[in-house]
């Protein structure tokens, strides 16, 4: 198997800086390669989930919940059908992650142990607080 790395530019909602409550980092359903990289979740189960074991750049182990919120598929009037990674707020605080920094997750398909790290935003981007952060989704690193 080959190792893969996926990257996401963090938003203020992702890091908790906005003060809003968010149910974890969003993974769009169109990100098929990323979803295939993560543990398979059974859409036949309501809110199927799996725990991801992740080692950070300092060697600390973290457990994050990967969940398919899918009450739209199971409940009359349900509205959610989305993938998220939750339980990341403490990690973001501990490593000093901020809006504009990048989260990277690396691993092999079929192996539920991953490496994670934060890549700090460029210094010139941090110095101009008036510059908006361009929202981006996930991308595969090659």
N, CA, C and O atoms as CSV, one atom per row, in Angstrom:
chain,resi,resn,atom,element,x,y,z
A,1,UNK,N,N,0.847,-1.191,0.000
A,1,UNK,CA,C,0.000,0.000,0.000
A,1,UNK,C,C,0.884,1.244,0.000
A,1,UNK,O,O,1.998,1.232,0.523
A,2,UNK,N,N,0.380,2.285,-0.580
A,2,UNK,CA,C,1.140,3.530,-0.595
A,2,UNK,C,C,0.567,4.508,0.421
A,2,UNK,O,O,-0.630,4.518,0.710
A,3,UNK,N,N,1.459,5.320,0.944
A,3,UNK,CA,C,1.042,6.331,1.906
A,3,UNK,C,C,0.418,7.497,1.160
A,3,UNK,O,O,0.830,7.851,0.055
A,4,UNK,N,N,-0.589,8.084,1.796
A,4,UNK,CA,C,-1.269,9.239,1.227
A,4,UNK,C,C,-1.336,10.327,2.285
A,4,UNK,O,O,-1.410,10.051,3.483
A,5,UNK,N,N,-1.309,11.568,1.818
A,5,UNK,CA,C,-1.462,12.720,2.704
A,5,UNK,C,C,-2.552,13.608,2.153
A,5,UNK,O,O,-2.593,13.895,0.956
A,6,UNK,N,N,-3.442,14.043,3.039
A,6,UNK,CA,C,-4.504,14.983,2.692
A,6,UNK,C,C,-4.348,16.214,3.574
A,6,UNK,O,O,-3.990,16.116,4.747
A,7,UNK,N,N,-4.624,17.377,2.985
A,7,UNK,CA,C,-4.433,18.659,3.663
A,7,UNK,C,C,-5.699,19.484,3.584
A,7,UNK,O,O,-6.407,19.470,2.577
A,8,UNK,N,N,-5.978,20.212,4.673
A,8,UNK,CA,C,-7.108,21.140,4.711
A,8,UNK,C,C,-6.658,22.438,5.365
A,8,UNK,O,O,-6.060,22.415,6.441
A,9,UNK,N,N,-6.941,23.577,4.720
A,9,UNK,CA,C,-6.714,24.882,5.340
A,9,UNK,C,C,-7.793,25.063,6.402
A,9,UNK,O,O,-8.985,24.956,6.114
A,10,UNK,N,N,-7.367,25.334,7.619
A,10,UNK,CA,C,-8.305,25.446,8.738
A,10,UNK,C,C,-9.024,26.789,8.749
A,10,UNK,O,O,-8.434,27.829,8.457
A,11,UNK,N,N,-10.298,26.748,9.090
A,11,UNK,CA,C,-11.101,27.959,9.253
A,11,UNK,C,C,-11.199,28.278,10.743
A,11,UNK,O,O,-10.829,27.462,11.587
A,12,UNK,N,N,-11.697,29.465,11.054
A,12,UNK,CA,C,-11.916,29.839,12.454
A,12,UNK,C,C,-12.918,28.894,13.106
A,12,UNK,O,O,-12.802,28.608,14.297
A,13,UNK,N,N,-13.891,28.409,12.357
A,13,UNK,CA,C,-14.836,27.425,12.901
A,13,UNK,C,C,-14.127,26.117,13.242
A,13,UNK,O,O,-14.414,25.510,14.274
A,14,UNK,N,N,-13.200,25.677,12.382
A,14,UNK,CA,C,-12.470,24.434,12.631
A,14,UNK,C,C,-11.677,24.502,13.934
A,14,UNK,O,O,-11.680,23.553,14.717
A,15,UNK,N,N,-10.999,25.629,14.163
A,15,UNK,CA,C,-10.098,25.762,15.311
A,15,UNK,C,C,-10.792,26.215,16.584
A,15,UNK,O,O,-10.194,26.182,17.659
A,16,UNK,N,N,-12.047,26.638,16.479
A,16,UNK,CA,C,-12.775,27.134,17.642
A,16,UNK,C,C,-12.612,28.623,17.864
A,16,UNK,O,O,-13.151,29.163,18.830
A,17,UNK,N,N,-11.869,29.310,16.976
A,17,UNK,CA,C,-11.618,30.743,17.140
A,17,UNK,C,C,-12.856,31.595,16.913
A,17,UNK,O,O,-12.910,32.731,17.385
A,18,UNK,N,N,-13.845,31.081,16.206
A,18,UNK,CA,C,-15.043,31.873,15.910
A,18,UNK,C,C,-16.006,31.909,17.092
A,18,UNK,O,O,-16.906,32.747,17.140
A,19,UNK,N,N,-15.814,31.000,18.042
A,19,UNK,CA,C,-16.718,30.917,19.184
A,19,UNK,C,C,-18.005,30.170,18.875
A,19,UNK,O,O,-18.807,29.916,19.774
A,20,UNK,N,N,-18.210,29.818,17.616
A,20,UNK,CA,C,-19.415,29.082,17.221
A,20,UNK,C,C,-19.218,27.596,17.513
A,20,UNK,O,O,-18.092,27.097,17.510
A,21,UNK,N,N,-20.298,26.913,17.760
A,21,UNK,CA,C,-20.236,25.468,17.972
A,21,UNK,C,C,-20.349,24.782,16.615
A,21,UNK,O,O,-21.320,24.977,15.885
A,22,UNK,N,N,-19.356,23.990,16.296
A,22,UNK,CA,C,-19.370,23.248,15.039
A,22,UNK,C,C,-19.158,21.780,15.365
A,22,UNK,O,O,-18.419,21.445,16.290
A,23,UNK,N,N,-19.795,20.921,14.620
A,23,UNK,CA,C,-19.713,19.480,14.880
A,23,UNK,C,C,-18.512,18.856,14.192
A,23,UNK,O,O,-18.649,17.797,13.579
A,24,UNK,N,N,-17.355,19.466,14.270
A,24,UNK,CA,C,-16.135,18.886,13.725
A,24,UNK,C,C,-15.807,19.374,12.328
A,24,UNK,O,O,-16.565,20.119,11.707
A,25,UNK,N,N,-14.658,18.933,11.855
A,25,UNK,CA,C,-14.177,19.321,10.529
A,25,UNK,C,C,-14.979,18.580,9.469
A,25,UNK,O,O,-15.114,17.357,9.516
A,26,UNK,N,N,-15.498,19.320,8.533
A,26,UNK,CA,C,-16.361,18.777,7.485
A,26,UNK,C,C,-15.543,18.088,6.397
A,26,UNK,O,O,-14.491,18.579,5.988
A,27,UNK,N,N,-16.037,16.955,5.940
A,27,UNK,CA,C,-15.474,16.250,4.783
A,27,UNK,C,C,-16.596,16.118,3.768
A,27,UNK,O,O,-17.504,15.308,3.956
A,28,UNK,N,N,-16.552,16.902,2.691
A,28,UNK,CA,C,-17.620,16.830,1.689
A,28,UNK,C,C,-17.738,15.428,1.091
A,28,UNK,O,O,-16.740,14.731,0.909
A,29,UNK,N,N,-18.972,15.030,0.789
A,29,UNK,CA,C,-19.198,13.702,0.203
A,29,UNK,C,C,-18.493,13.546,-1.141
A,29,UNK,O,O,-18.202,12.425,-1.558
A,30,UNK,N,N,-18.219,14.644,-1.817
A,30,UNK,CA,C,-17.512,14.588,-3.091
A,30,UNK,C,C,-16.034,14.259,-2.958
A,30,UNK,O,O,-15.374,13.967,-3.956
A,31,UNK,N,N,-15.504,14.301,-1.738
A,31,UNK,CA,C,-14.090,13.972,-1.504
A,31,UNK,C,C,-13.943,12.452,-1.403
A,31,UNK,O,O,-13.571,11.917,-0.359
A,32,UNK,N,N,-14.243,11.773,-2.508
A,32,UNK,CA,C,-14.307,10.313,-2.512
A,32,UNK,C,C,-12.980,9.651,-2.160
A,32,UNK,O,O,-12.962,8.635,-1.467
A,33,UNK,N,N,-11.867,10.217,-2.631
A,33,UNK,CA,C,-10.565,9.612,-2.336
A,33,UNK,C,C,-10.248,9.716,-0.838
A,33,UNK,O,O,-9.715,8.774,-0.249
A,34,UNK,N,N,-10.571,10.845,-0.232
A,34,UNK,CA,C,-10.354,11.014,1.205
A,34,UNK,C,C,-11.262,10.079,2.003
A,34,UNK,O,O,-10.814,9.454,2.964
A,35,UNK,N,N,-12.520,9.979,1.616
A,35,UNK,CA,C,-13.453,9.092,2.317
A,35,UNK,C,C,-12.995,7.635,2.195
A,35,UNK,O,O,-13.121,6.873,3.153
A,36,UNK,N,N,-12.469,7.238,1.036
A,36,UNK,CA,C,-11.962,5.874,0.856
A,36,UNK,C,C,-10.696,5.631,1.682
A,36,UNK,O,O,-10.417,4.498,2.073
A,37,UNK,N,N,-9.939,6.684,1.944
A,37,UNK,CA,C,-8.708,6.619,2.735
A,37,UNK,C,C,-9.010,6.368,4.221
A,37,UNK,O,O,-8.252,5.687,4.911
A,38,UNK,N,N,-10.110,6.918,4.690
A,38,UNK,CA,C,-10.527,6.772,6.089
A,38,UNK,C,C,-11.301,5.461,6.262
A,38,UNK,O,O,-11.702,4.859,5.266
A,39,UNK,N,N,-11.520,5.006,7.504
A,39,UNK,CA,C,-12.254,3.747,7.703
A,39,UNK,C,C,-13.638,3.790,7.057
A,39,UNK,O,O,-14.302,4.827,7.045
A,40,UNK,N,N,-14.055,2.654,6.525
A,40,UNK,CA,C,-15.373,2.566,5.900
A,40,UNK,C,C,-16.458,2.665,6.968
A,40,UNK,O,O,-16.385,2.008,8.007
A,41,UNK,N,N,-17.465,3.497,6.698
A,41,UNK,CA,C,-18.602,3.653,7.602
A,41,UNK,C,C,-19.853,3.138,6.908
A,41,UNK,O,O,-20.077,3.431,5.733
A,42,UNK,N,N,-20.663,2.378,7.621
A,42,UNK,CA,C,-21.865,1.756,7.076
A,42,UNK,C,C,-23.019,2.757,7.074
A,42,UNK,O,O,-23.542,3.101,8.134
A,43,UNK,N,N,-23.421,3.226,5.888
A,43,UNK,CA,C,-24.525,4.190,5.774
A,43,UNK,C,C,-25.847,3.598,6.242
A,43,UNK,O,O,-26.795,4.340,6.500
A,44,UNK,N,N,-25.928,2.274,6.356
A,44,UNK,CA,C,-27.135,1.631,6.859
A,44,UNK,C,C,-27.326,1.808,8.357
A,44,UNK,O,O,-28.405,1.547,8.889
A,45,UNK,N,N,-26.278,2.251,9.030
A,45,UNK,CA,C,-26.358,2.534,10.463
A,45,UNK,C,C,-26.502,4.032,10.667
A,45,UNK,O,O,-25.822,4.822,10.012
A,46,UNK,N,N,-27.377,4.418,11.565
A,46,UNK,CA,C,-27.538,5.839,11.851
A,46,UNK,C,C,-26.282,6.356,12.556
A,46,UNK,O,O,-25.849,5.816,13.574
A,47,UNK,N,N,-25.717,7.411,11.986
A,47,UNK,CA,C,-24.539,8.086,12.541
A,47,UNK,C,C,-23.382,7.118,12.809
A,47,UNK,O,O,-22.772,7.143,13.878
A,48,UNK,N,N,-23.095,6.269,11.823
A,48,UNK,CA,C,-21.981,5.325,11.940
A,48,UNK,C,C,-20.688,6.092,12.192
A,48,UNK,O,O,-20.488,7.184,11.660
A,49,UNK,N,N,-19.808,5.505,13.011
A,49,UNK,CA,C,-18.565,6.196,13.315
A,49,UNK,C,C,-17.423,5.213,13.504
A,49,UNK,O,O,-17.627,4.003,13.604
A,50,UNK,N,N,-16.221,5.762,13.551
A,50,UNK,CA,C,-15.008,5.006,13.843
A,50,UNK,C,C,-14.042,5.958,14.532
A,50,UNK,O,O,-14.055,7.163,14.282
A,51,UNK,N,N,-13.214,5.410,15.392
A,51,UNK,CA,C,-12.204,6.227,16.062
A,51,UNK,C,C,-10.899,6.131,15.286
A,51,UNK,O,O,-10.455,5.043,14.918
A,52,UNK,N,N,-10.297,7.285,15.045
A,52,UNK,CA,C,-9.018,7.372,14.352
A,52,UNK,C,C,-7.926,7.559,15.397
A,52,UNK,O,O,-8.011,8.463,16.228
A,53,UNK,N,N,-6.917,6.725,15.362
A,53,UNK,CA,C,-5.756,6.899,16.229
A,53,UNK,C,C,-4.728,7.691,15.440
A,53,UNK,O,O,-4.289,7.266,14.372
A,54,UNK,N,N,-4.344,8.847,15.974
A,54,UNK,CA,C,-3.445,9.747,15.254
A,54,UNK,C,C,-2.250,10.112,16.126
A,54,UNK,O,O,-2.403,10.406,17.312
A,55,UNK,N,N,-1.058,10.089,15.531
A,55,UNK,CA,C,0.164,10.494,16.208
A,55,UNK,C,C,0.550,11.867,15.670
A,55,UNK,O,O,0.676,12.057,14.460
A,56,UNK,N,N,0.740,12.831,16.587
A,56,UNK,CA,C,1.094,14.172,16.118
A,56,UNK,C,C,2.604,14.295,15.924
A,56,UNK,O,O,3.354,13.346,16.154
A,57,UNK,N,N,3.031,15.474,15.499
A,57,UNK,CA,C,4.432,15.703,15.173
A,57,UNK,C,C,5.347,15.641,16.388
A,57,UNK,O,O,6.566,15.559,16.232
A,58,UNK,N,N,4.788,15.677,17.598
A,58,UNK,CA,C,5.574,15.583,18.835
A,58,UNK,C,C,5.549,14.176,19.420
A,58,UNK,O,O,6.140,13.936,20.473
A,59,UNK,N,N,4.876,13.249,18.755
A,59,UNK,CA,C,4.803,11.875,19.230
A,59,UNK,C,C,3.655,11.599,20.183
A,59,UNK,O,O,3.583,10.519,20.770
A,60,UNK,N,N,2.756,12.560,20.345
A,60,UNK,CA,C,1.598,12.372,21.223
A,60,UNK,C,C,0.471,11.710,20.439
A,60,UNK,O,O,0.204,12.070,19.293
A,61,UNK,N,N,-0.192,10.733,21.074
A,61,UNK,CA,C,-1.290,10.021,20.427
A,61,UNK,C,C,-2.621,10.701,20.747
A,61,UNK,O,O,-2.879,11.096,21.884
A,62,UNK,N,N,-3.453,10.826,19.719
A,62,UNK,CA,C,-4.772,11.444,19.836
A,62,UNK,C,C,-5.819,10.501,19.271
A,62,UNK,O,O,-5.530,9.704,18.378
A,63,UNK,N,N,-7.040,10.593,19.794
A,63,UNK,CA,C,-8.168,9.825,19.261
A,63,UNK,C,C,-9.219,10.812,18.772
A,63,UNK,O,O,-9.718,11.633,19.542
A,64,UNK,N,N,-9.550,10.727,17.493
A,64,UNK,CA,C,-10.560,11.583,16.885
A,64,UNK,C,C,-11.683,10.700,16.362
A,64,UNK,O,O,-11.453,9.576,15.916
A,65,UNK,N,N,-12.889,11.221,16.423
A,65,UNK,CA,C,-14.056,10.467,15.967
A,65,UNK,C,C,-14.383,10.863,14.534
A,65,UNK,O,O,-14.601,12.037,14.233
A,66,UNK,N,N,-14.411,9.875,13.665
A,66,UNK,CA,C,-14.826,10.054,12.273
A,66,UNK,C,C,-16.265,9.568,12.202
A,66,UNK,O,O,-16.545,8.415,12.531
A,67,UNK,N,N,-17.180,10.430,11.777
A,67,UNK,CA,C,-18.605,10.098,11.841
A,67,UNK,C,C,-19.329,10.501,10.563
A,67,UNK,O,O,-19.025,11.522,9.946
A,68,UNK,N,N,-20.283,9.681,10.191
A,68,UNK,CA,C,-21.189,10.006,9.090
A,68,UNK,C,C,-22.521,10.379,9.733
A,68,UNK,O,O,-23.335,9.510,10.045
A,69,UNK,N,N,-22.734,11.684,9.928
A,69,UNK,CA,C,-24.027,12.148,10.436
A,69,UNK,C,C,-25.032,11.950,9.310
A,69,UNK,O,O,-24.929,12.598,8.269
A,70,UNK,N,N,-26.001,11.065,9.507
A,70,UNK,CA,C,-26.874,10.696,8.388
A,70,UNK,C,C,-28.336,10.524,8.792
A,70,UNK,O,O,-29.007,9.611,8.310
A,71,UNK,N,N,-28.833,11.389,9.670
A,71,UNK,CA,C,-30.238,11.238,10.063
A,71,UNK,C,C,-31.182,11.464,8.887
A,71,UNK,O,O,-32.337,11.041,8.934
A,72,UNK,N,N,-30.708,12.124,7.836
A,72,UNK,CA,C,-31.525,12.317,6.629
A,72,UNK,C,C,-31.906,10.969,6.010
A,72,UNK,O,O,-32.963,10.835,5.393
A,73,UNK,N,N,-31.036,9.979,6.183
A,73,UNK,CA,C,-31.271,8.649,5.620
A,73,UNK,C,C,-32.114,7.759,6.530
A,73,UNK,O,O,-32.587,6.706,6.101
A,74,UNK,N,N,-32.307,8.176,7.785
A,74,UNK,CA,C,-32.937,7.299,8.768
A,74,UNK,C,C,-34.175,7.872,9.452
A,74,UNK,O,O,-35.019,7.112,9.928
A,75,UNK,N,N,-34.297,9.179,9.510
A,75,UNK,CA,C,-35.394,9.802,10.255
A,75,UNK,C,C,-36.267,10.651,9.343
A,75,UNK,O,O,-35.744,11.391,8.511
A,76,UNK,N,N,-37.581,10.561,9.480
A,76,UNK,CA,C,-38.449,11.487,8.744
A,76,UNK,C,C,-38.098,12.913,9.180
A,76,UNK,O,O,-38.024,13.203,10.374
A,77,UNK,N,N,-37.891,13.765,8.239
A,77,UNK,CA,C,-37.525,15.143,8.559
A,77,UNK,C,C,-36.056,15.325,8.890
A,77,UNK,O,O,-35.635,16.438,9.208
A,78,UNK,N,N,-35.257,14.253,8.824
A,78,UNK,CA,C,-33.820,14.379,9.079
A,78,UNK,C,C,-33.168,15.264,8.033
A,78,UNK,O,O,-33.578,15.260,6.872
A,79,UNK,N,N,-32.165,16.017,8.428
A,79,UNK,CA,C,-31.553,16.990,7.517
A,79,UNK,C,C,-30.082,16.734,7.233
A,79,UNK,O,O,-29.544,17.289,6.275
A,80,UNK,N,N,-29.418,15.916,8.031
A,80,UNK,CA,C,-27.967,15.780,7.889
A,80,UNK,C,C,-27.585,14.520,7.123
A,80,UNK,O,O,-28.148,13.444,7.325
A,81,UNK,N,N,-26.614,14.692,6.244
A,81,UNK,CA,C,-25.987,13.591,5.521
A,81,UNK,C,C,-24.580,14.059,5.181
A,81,UNK,O,O,-24.303,14.448,4.046
A,82,UNK,N,N,-23.690,14.019,6.175
A,82,UNK,CA,C,-22.354,14.590,6.010
A,82,UNK,C,C,-21.339,13.841,6.862
A,82,UNK,O,O,-21.681,13.213,7.864
A,83,UNK,N,N,-20.084,13.923,6.438
A,83,UNK,CA,C,-18.975,13.313,7.164
A,83,UNK,C,C,-18.225,14.394,7.936
A,83,UNK,O,O,-18.072,15.522,7.466
A,84,UNK,N,N,-17.760,14.026,9.137
A,84,UNK,CA,C,-16.995,14.967,9.954
A,84,UNK,C,C,-15.955,14.209,10.772
A,84,UNK,O,O,-16.098,13.016,11.041
A,85,UNK,N,N,-14.911,14.927,11.159
A,85,UNK,CA,C,-13.949,14.438,12.146
A,85,UNK,C,C,-14.113,15.336,13.365
A,85,UNK,O,O,-13.965,16.555,13.273
A,86,UNK,N,N,-14.422,14.724,14.510
A,86,UNK,CA,C,-14.709,15.488,15.723
A,86,UNK,C,C,-13.661,15.202,16.810
A,86,UNK,O,O,-12.750,14.398,16.616
A,87,UNK,N,N,-13.810,15.869,17.936
A,87,UNK,CA,C,-12.912,15.726,19.094
A,87,UNK,C,C,-11.514,16.271,18.797
A,87,UNK,O,O,-10.531,15.756,19.329
A,88,UNK,N,N,-11.408,17.302,17.958
A,88,UNK,CA,C,-10.106,17.851,17.580
A,88,UNK,C,C,-9.754,19.155,18.291
A,88,UNK,O,O,-8.616,19.612,18.189
A,89,UNK,N,N,-10.693,19.765,19.004
A,89,UNK,CA,C,-10.467,21.094,19.576
A,89,UNK,C,C,-9.264,21.125,20.512
A,89,UNK,O,O,-8.455,22.048,20.427
A,90,UNK,N,N,-9.123,20.152,21.394
A,90,UNK,CA,C,-7.986,20.140,22.323
A,90,UNK,C,C,-6.671,20.031,21.561
A,90,UNK,O,O,-5.701,20.710,21.897
A,91,UNK,N,N,-6.633,19.194,20.551
A,91,UNK,CA,C,-5.419,19.091,19.734
A,91,UNK,C,C,-5.075,20.446,19.126
A,91,UNK,O,O,-3.928,20.886,19.206
A,92,UNK,N,N,-6.055,21.110,18.521
A,92,UNK,CA,C,-5.793,22.408,17.901
A,92,UNK,C,C,-5.267,23.413,18.922
A,92,UNK,O,O,-4.354,24.182,18.623
A,93,UNK,N,N,-5.834,23.409,20.114
A,93,UNK,CA,C,-5.367,24.331,21.163
A,93,UNK,C,C,-3.951,23.981,21.600
A,93,UNK,O,O,-3.108,24.866,21.746
A,94,UNK,N,N,-3.687,22.694,21.808
A,94,UNK,CA,C,-2.369,22.270,22.289
A,94,UNK,C,C,-1.249,22.604,21.313
A,94,UNK,O,O,-0.144,22.947,21.735
A,95,UNK,N,N,-1.518,22.510,20.026
A,95,UNK,CA,C,-0.464,22.789,19.037
A,95,UNK,C,C,-0.511,24.230,18.536
A,95,UNK,O,O,0.291,24.616,17.685
A,96,UNK,N,N,-1.440,25.024,19.053
A,96,UNK,CA,C,-1.518,26.437,18.672
A,96,UNK,C,C,-1.999,26.652,17.251
A,96,UNK,O,O,-1.557,27.586,16.582
A,97,UNK,N,N,-2.897,25.801,16.781
A,97,UNK,CA,C,-3.426,25.942,15.415
A,97,UNK,C,C,-4.357,27.142,15.336
A,97,UNK,O,O,-5.127,27.417,16.257
A,98,UNK,N,N,-4.270,27.844,14.223
A,98,UNK,CA,C,-5.111,29.018,13.988
A,98,UNK,C,C,-5.695,28.973,12.580
A,98,UNK,O,O,-5.252,28.211,11.720
A,99,UNK,N,N,-6.691,29.806,12.381
A,99,UNK,CA,C,-7.283,29.977,11.057
A,99,UNK,C,C,-6.167,30.247,10.049
A,99,UNK,O,O,-5.279,31.063,10.297
A,100,UNK,N,N,-6.221,29.560,8.917
A,100,UNK,CA,C,-5.212,29.727,7.876
A,100,UNK,C,C,-4.103,28.694,7.927
A,100,UNK,O,O,-3.444,28.448,6.917
A,101,UNK,N,N,-3.879,28.074,9.105
A,101,UNK,CA,C,-2.921,26.973,9.188
A,101,UNK,C,C,-3.506,25.774,8.447
A,101,UNK,O,O,-4.701,25.735,8.158
A,102,UNK,N,N,-2.659,24.804,8.146
A,102,UNK,CA,C,-3.117,23.613,7.436
A,102,UNK,C,C,-3.025,22.381,8.328
A,102,UNK,O,O,-2.033,22.178,9.028
A,103,UNK,N,N,-4.063,21.570,8.294
A,103,UNK,CA,C,-4.066,20.266,8.945
A,103,UNK,C,C,-3.674,19.239,7.897
A,103,UNK,O,O,-4.247,19.209,6.807
A,104,UNK,N,N,-2.696,18.396,8.223
A,104,UNK,CA,C,-2.327,17.297,7.332
A,104,UNK,C,C,-2.558,15.977,8.055
A,104,UNK,O,O,-2.230,15.831,9.232
A,105,UNK,N,N,-3.123,15.028,7.336
A,105,UNK,CA,C,-3.315,13.674,7.853
A,105,UNK,C,C,-2.706,12.707,6.840
A,105,UNK,O,O,-2.996,12.769,5.645
A,106,UNK,N,N,-1.855,11.811,7.347
A,106,UNK,CA,C,-1.107,10.888,6.498
A,106,UNK,C,C,-1.324,9.464,6.992
A,106,UNK,O,O,-1.402,9.218,8.196
A,107,UNK,N,N,-1.418,8.541,6.061
A,107,UNK,CA,C,-1.554,7.139,6.433
A,107,UNK,C,C,-1.692,6.262,5.211
A,107,UNK,O,O,-1.447,6.686,4.082
A,108,UNK,N,N,-2.093,5.020,5.464
A,108,UNK,CA,C,-2.309,4.046,4.401
A,108,UNK,C,C,-3.746,3.561,4.456
A,108,UNK,O,O,-4.308,3.377,5.536
A,109,UNK,N,N,-4.337,3.356,3.290
A,109,UNK,CA,C,-5.705,2.841,3.218
A,109,UNK,C,C,-5.766,1.503,3.951
A,109,UNK,O,O,-4.903,0.645,3.769
A,110,UNK,N,N,-6.790,1.337,4.776
A,110,UNK,CA,C,-6.996,0.086,5.482
A,110,UNK,C,C,-6.286,-0.020,6.816
A,110,UNK,O,O,-6.499,-0.984,7.551
A,111,UNK,N,N,-5.448,0.946,7.144
A,111,UNK,CA,C,-4.753,0.947,8.434
A,111,UNK,C,C,-5.258,2.146,9.222
A,111,UNK,O,O,-5.034,3.285,8.811
A,112,UNK,N,N,-5.939,1.919,10.353
A,112,UNK,CA,C,-6.610,3.017,11.056
A,112,UNK,C,C,-5.700,3.886,11.916
A,112,UNK,O,O,-6.190,4.647,12.750
A,113,UNK,N,N,-4.393,3.791,11.732
A,113,UNK,CA,C,-3.451,4.644,12.456
A,113,UNK,C,C,-2.906,5.687,11.492
A,113,UNK,O,O,-2.483,5.367,10.381
A,114,UNK,N,N,-2.923,6.939,11.935
A,114,UNK,CA,C,-2.562,8.049,11.060
A,114,UNK,C,C,-1.544,8.945,11.740
A,114,UNK,O,O,-1.372,8.905,12.958
A,115,UNK,N,N,-0.874,9.750,10.938
A,115,UNK,CA,C,-0.008,10.812,11.437
A,115,UNK,C,C,-0.703,12.128,11.121
A,115,UNK,O,O,-1.279,12.292,10.045
A,116,UNK,N,N,-0.648,13.066,12.063
A,116,UNK,CA,C,-1.234,14.383,11.830
A,116,UNK,C,C,-0.208,15.446,12.173
A,116,UNK,O,O,0.679,15.239,13.002
A,117,UNK,N,N,-0.346,16.574,11.526
A,117,UNK,CA,C,0.497,17.714,11.864
A,117,UNK,C,C,-0.178,18.985,11.397
A,117,UNK,O,O,-1.052,18.971,10.531
A,118,UNK,N,N,0.247,20.075,11.988
A,118,UNK,CA,C,-0.215,21.397,11.596
A,118,UNK,C,C,0.923,22.083,10.865
A,118,UNK,O,O,2.047,22.132,11.363
A,119,UNK,N,N,0.637,22.606,9.696
A,119,UNK,CA,C,1.595,23.407,8.944
A,119,UNK,C,C,1.152,24.849,9.116
A,119,UNK,O,O,0.067,25.237,8.682
A,120,UNK,N,N,2.005,25.634,9.753
A,120,UNK,CA,C,1.656,27.020,10.043
A,120,UNK,C,C,1.530,27.829,8.752
A,120,UNK,O,O,2.253,27.607,7.781
A,121,UNK,N,N,0.591,28.770,8.775
A,121,UNK,CA,C,0.413,29.678,7.638
A,121,UNK,C,C,1.700,30.481,7.461
A,121,UNK,O,O,2.451,30.682,8.416
A,122,UNK,N,N,1.944,30.927,6.259
A,122,UNK,CA,C,3.133,31.727,5.978
A,122,UNK,C,C,3.130,32.983,6.834
A,122,UNK,O,O,2.073,33.560,7.089
A,123,UNK,N,N,4.301,33.407,7.278
A,123,UNK,CA,C,4.420,34.580,8.153
A,123,UNK,C,C,3.804,35.821,7.520
A,123,UNK,O,O,3.192,36.631,8.217
A,124,UNK,N,N,3.956,35.981,6.211
A,124,UNK,CA,C,3.394,37.180,5.576
A,124,UNK,C,C,1.872,37.159,5.586
A,124,UNK,O,O,1.252,38.222,5.600
A,125,UNK,N,N,1.257,35.995,5.580
A,125,UNK,CA,C,-0.199,35.924,5.664
A,125,UNK,C,C,-0.677,36.249,7.067
A,125,UNK,O,O,-1.749,36.829,7.240
A,126,UNK,N,N,0.118,35.877,8.083
A,126,UNK,CA,C,-0.281,36.125,9.462
A,126,UNK,C,C,-0.156,37.587,9.831
A,126,UNK,O,O,-0.880,38.064,10.706
A,127,UNK,N,N,0.748,38.312,9.185
A,127,UNK,CA,C,0.977,39.697,9.576
A,127,UNK,C,C,-0.140,40.622,9.128
A,127,UNK,O,O,-0.330,41.684,9.721
A,128,UNK,N,N,-0.874,40.251,8.110
A,128,UNK,CA,C,-1.954,41.102,7.613
A,128,UNK,C,C,-3.286,40.525,8.058
A,128,UNK,O,O,-3.910,39.751,7.333
A,129,UNK,N,N,-3.720,40.907,9.258
A,129,UNK,CA,C,-4.945,40.358,9.828
A,129,UNK,C,C,-6.188,40.764,9.054
A,129,UNK,O,O,-7.244,40.155,9.224
A,130,UNK,N,N,-6.082,41.791,8.199
A,130,UNK,CA,C,-7.263,42.222,7.450
A,130,UNK,C,C,-7.510,41.361,6.216
A,130,UNK,O,O,-8.581,41.436,5.615
A,131,UNK,N,N,-6.532,40.546,5.834
A,131,UNK,CA,C,-6.700,39.691,4.661
A,131,UNK,C,C,-7.648,38.550,4.981
A,131,UNK,O,O,-7.467,37.856,5.981
A,132,UNK,N,N,-8.655,38.349,4.146
A,132,UNK,CA,C,-9.566,37.230,4.401
A,132,UNK,C,C,-8.879,35.901,4.105
A,132,UNK,O,O,-8.003,35.815,3.244
A,133,UNK,N,N,-9.293,34.873,4.832
A,133,UNK,CA,C,-8.815,33.521,4.560
A,133,UNK,C,C,-9.678,32.949,3.442
A,133,UNK,O,O,-10.905,32.944,3.534
A,134,UNK,N,N,-9.032,32.471,2.394
A,134,UNK,CA,C,-9.772,31.867,1.293
A,134,UNK,C,C,-10.187,30.461,1.702
A,134,UNK,O,O,-9.342,29.619,2.004
A,135,UNK,N,N,-11.481,30.214,1.710
A,135,UNK,CA,C,-11.968,28.898,2.099
A,135,UNK,C,C,-11.600,27.873,1.040
A,135,UNK,O,O,-11.816,28.079,-0.155
A,136,UNK,N,N,-11.046,26.777,1.501
A,136,UNK,CA,C,-10.657,25.700,0.612
A,136,UNK,C,C,-11.087,24.392,1.237
A,136,UNK,O,O,-11.234,24.286,2.455
A,137,UNK,N,N,-11.283,23.414,0.403
A,137,UNK,CA,C,-11.601,22.089,0.910
A,137,UNK,C,C,-10.332,21.302,1.135
A,137,UNK,O,O,-9.247,21.862,1.295
A,138,UNK,N,N,-10.485,20.022,1.145
A,138,UNK,CA,C,-9.360,19.118,1.297
A,138,UNK,C,C,-8.630,18.985,-0.031
A,138,UNK,O,O,-9.229,19.151,-1.093
A,139,UNK,N,N,-7.346,18.689,0.028
A,139,UNK,CA,C,-6.587,18.379,-1.184
A,139,UNK,C,C,-5.616,17.240,-0.880
A,139,UNK,O,O,-5.123,17.100,0.239
A,140,UNK,N,N,-5.362,16.451,-1.884
A,140,UNK,CA,C,-4.404,15.349,-1.766
A,140,UNK,C,C,-3.033,15.877,-2.104
A,140,UNK,O,O,-2.856,16.550,-3.120
A,141,UNK,N,N,-2.056,15.578,-1.261
A,141,UNK,CA,C,-0.665,15.952,-1.525
A,141,UNK,C,C,-0.029,14.843,-2.355
A,141,UNK,O,O,-0.308,13.663,-2.144
A,142,UNK,N,N,0.808,15.218,-3.281
A,142,UNK,CA,C,1.475,14.209,-4.124
A,142,UNK,C,C,2.962,14.259,-3.925
A,142,UNK,O,O,3.694,13.488,-4.545
